[in-house]
Amino acid sequence: MSKSETIKIDDIEYVRRDAIPETAGDVKIAVLDRGFVYVGRVSYDGDFLILSNAKNIRKWGTTKGLGELVNGPLPDTVTDSVGTVRAPMRALISLIDVVGAKWKGI
């Protein structure tokens, strides 16, 4: 008998902790001001966020928002390799943890 990945209690569906993909790590989606969205390996240098092996996410290709890209790009996602991005921390809107193994080449 296989283990169920979810359980429903009082009409609320809960997901098993071990069924959630591991998102800890240094690969993240960075949302910056002026509409720039990148995915890359995050580090910090003083007042700067550094994204190595970064890709600009030019077209999300999602139907339910940026969070759909946590498990990697979708078929309609368009990215452009940009190398290293250095952005001032004041430009950072949010960082989204992703499953790093799903973002090939980063």
Secondary structure as the mmCIF struct_conf table of DSSP 4:
data_model
#
loop_
_struct_conf.conf_type_id
_struct_conf.id
_struct_conf.beg_label_comp_id
_struct_conf.beg_label_asym_id
_struct_conf.beg_label_seq_id
_struct_conf.end_label_comp_id
_struct_conf.end_label_asym_id
_struct_conf.end_label_seq_id
HELX_LH_PP_P HELX_LH_PP_P1 SER A 2 SER A 4
BEND BEND1 GLU A 5 GLU A 5
STRN STRN1 THR A 6 ILE A 9
TURN_TY1_P TURN_TY1_P1 ASP A 10 ASP A 11
STRN STRN2 ILE A 12 VAL A 15
HELX_RH_3T_P HELX_RH_3T_P1 ARG A 17 ALA A 19
BEND BEND2 ILE A 20 ILE A 20
HELX_LH_PP_P HELX_LH_PP_P2 PRO A 21 GLU A 22
BEND BEND3 GLY A 25 ASP A 26
STRN STRN3 VAL A 27 LEU A 32
HELX_RH_3T_P HELX_RH_3T_P2 ASP A 33 GLY A 35
STRN STRN4 VAL A 37 ASP A 45
TURN_TY1_P TURN_TY1_P2 GLY A 46 ASP A 47
STRN STRN5 PHE A 48 LYS A 59
BEND BEND4 THR A 63 LYS A 64
HELX_RH_3T_P HELX_RH_3T_P3 LEU A 66 ASN A 71
TURN_TY1_P TURN_TY1_P3 PRO A 75 ASP A 76
STRN STRN6 VAL A 78 PRO A 88
HELX_RH_3T_P HELX_RH_3T_P4 MET A 89 ALA A 91
STRN STRN7 LEU A 92 ASP A 97
HELX_RH_3T_P HELX_RH_3T_P5 GLY A 100 LYS A 102
BEND BEND5 TRP A 103 TRP A 103
TURN_TY1_P TURN_TY1_P4 LYS A 104 GLY A 105
#
